[in-house]
Amino acid sequence: EIRRKFLDFFVQKGHKEVHSSSLVPANDPTLLFTNAGMNQFKDVFLGLEKRDYSRATTSQKCVRAGGKHNDLENVGFTNRHHTFFEMLGNFSFGDYFKKDAIAYAWELITSPEWFGIDKSKLYVTIFKGAEVSPGQLLGSDREALVQWVNVGVPQSRIHQMGMQDNFWQMGDTGPCGPCSEIHYDMGAAASDQGHTDCTFGCDCGRYVEIWNLVFMQFDRDSSGKLNPLPKPSIDTGMGLERVTAVLQGVISKYETDLV
Ligand code: GLY
């Protein structure tokens, strides 16, 4: 039902529902297993392939057991990591950008008609600016900040972070860009370290990233340099199992009815 609701929301916003691609990526020697919803659209972002739609939505089966996004070491030790999971996503190929991506995300997760998640449990992160490749600086993401404020997120709940948290790339090369994440406060019971009063930013397991909105703007080449994409685009990834834990009121993916 949760998967279906996500896809229906984006179909209703003009997105084409596309099937999950194979876990073994087609024609991509840079990747052993599919690690994100955007993989099957890589060439569309790069402008090398055209589709008859400019907006898509998927529930993509992913494996993260090696490579750039390796979760293997965390599995079994946290409530939120699996080597295999489903990533819910919406994509814009040179169609809408930050303003609509943020408005859609906030509507879907907070509107009582859709997921209806309590706003007082949500935090948002944005890119604070950094050297994104040797000699290339990218400033803080003011545009994302303004859009989050416009949809009603208080500034005190918007945190700025660096490359590690708020710049996403699928691998050493390929499409990439600054990102903005939505996190949910699972409460003190979710802290692996028994924290009772830690604040957002603590990595004890209490604050869980549920959705990453990537503002795809660059293609990183093999020298590490960032070259602009033909058009700014959107790639998002929401963890189906994580959002299911939130909606079912449990602190662990292992306690959801999926498992
Ligand atoms: N492509 C977005 C993500 O994996 O978080």
Residues whose N, C-alpha, C, O or C-beta is under 5 A from the ligand:
A	BS01	LIG	N35 A36 M38 N212 V214 D235 T236 G237
